[in-house]
């Protein structure tokens, strides 16, 4: 099971979101009408817990937009991209895939909730005109799909805790018994 990162440690800035816009002009007024779309565009760089993730490929989205009536649009689909990061064990750069599913409901602006709803309202996603922009949600969902610990492979042995050699390149000459060098004087007392 892959764990995901808490939102509080994720930082990213949307630089330009025009690539993730769905033209709903042909379906927005016909309840049940839908269109299938394939979108591709740049992914914004992300910094997660101090680790910079660089996009290697564009984001690729396959989605279906369905009119739910009263100018509501339901967008369902999948997004995927490849990112480059530094392994948390051996510190080498590696490339990994990130994929997520999305399902978001959008309402045409200006949105007015029905009087039957309580005073506490969920955040409502809105759209203007004939286009639904899904960029922010796609970027957020991809960021939340990234594992907490980024490792180049499950067999990664990491670095030697004494000399810092990458153990994936072979064994080092350090002894497992060397322990913490700050405690070396105490080890001398036990030798006598």
Residue pairs with C-beta under 8 A, 6 or more apart in sequence:
2 145
2 147
3 147
3 148
4 144
4 145
4 146
4 147
4 148
5 48
5 49
5 143
5 144
5 146
5 147
5 148
7 144
9 48
9 49
10 46
10 47
10 48
10 143
10 144
11 46
11 47
11 48
12 44
12 45
12 46
12 47
12 139
12 143
13 44
14 44
14 135
14 136
14 139
15 42
15 44
16 42
17 133
17 135
17 136
18 41
18 133
18 135
19 39
19 40
19 41
19 42
19 135
20 39
20 41
20 59
20 61
20 133
20 134
20 135
20 138
21 131
21 132
21 133
21 134
21 135
22 35
22 37
22 39
22 63
22 65
22 73
22 75
22 131
22 132
22 134
23 130
23 131
24 35
24 65
24 67
24 73
24 127
24 130
24 131
24 132
25 130
26 33
26 35
27 33
27 34
27 35
27 65
27 66
27 67
27 73
28 67
28 71
28 73
28 108
28 130
29 67
29 71
30 67
31 67
31 68
31 69
32 66
32 67
32 69
33 66
33 67
34 64
34 65
34 66
34 67
35 64
35 65
36 62
36 63
36 64
37 61
37 62
37 63
37 64
37 65
37 77
38 60
38 61
38 62
38 63
39 59
39 60
39 61
39 63
39 134
40 58
40 59
40 60
40 61
41 58
41 59
41 135
42 55
42 58
42 59
43 55
43 57
43 58
43 59
43 81
43 83
43 139
43 142
44 55
44 139
45 52
45 53
45 54
45 55
46 52
46 53
46 83
46 143
46 146
47 53
48 143
48 146
49 148
51 85
51 86
51 88
51 150
52 85
52 86
53 83
53 84
53 85
53 146
54 83
54 84
54 85
55 81
55 82
55 83
55 84
56 81
56 82
56 83
56 84
56 95
57 81
57 82
58 81
59 79
59 80
59 81
59 138
59 139
59 142
60 79
60 80
60 81
61 77
61 78
61 79
61 102
61 134
61 138
62 77
62 78
63 75
63 76
63 77
63 78
63 102
63 134
64 75
64 76
64 77
65 73
65 74
65 75
65 132
66 73
66 74
66 75
66 76
67 73
68 74
68 105
71 107
71 108
72 105
72 106
72 107
72 108
73 105
73 106
73 107
73 127
73 132
74 103
74 104
74 105
74 106
75 102
75 103
75 104
75 105
75 106
75 132
75 134
76 101
76 102
76 103
77 101
77 102
78 99
78 100
78 101
78 102
79 99
79 100
79 102
79 138
79 141
79 142
80 97
80 98
80 99
80 100
81 97
81 98
81 142
82 95
82 96
82 97
82 98
83 95
83 96
83 98
83 146
84 93
84 94
84 95
85 93
85 94
85 96
85 150
86 92
86 93
86 94
86 150
87 93
87 94
87 150
87 151
87 152
87 156
88 149
88 150
88 151
89 151
89 152
89 156
89 157
89 158
89 159
90 152
90 156
90 157
90 158
90 159
90 166
90 167
90 168
91 159
91 166
92 152
92 166
92 168
94 152
96 150
98 142
98 145
98 146
99 145
100 138
100 141
100 142
100 144
100 145
101 141
102 134
102 137
102 138
102 141
104 125
104 134
104 137
105 125
106 125
106 126
106 127
106 132
107 124
107 125
107 126
107 127
108 126
108 127
108 128
109 126
109 127
109 128
111 124
111 126
113 121
113 124
125 137
127 133
156 168
157 167
157 168
158 166
158 167
158 168
159 165
159 166
159 167
160 167
160 172
160 174
162 172
162 174
162 178
163 172
163 173
163 174
165 172
165 174
179 187
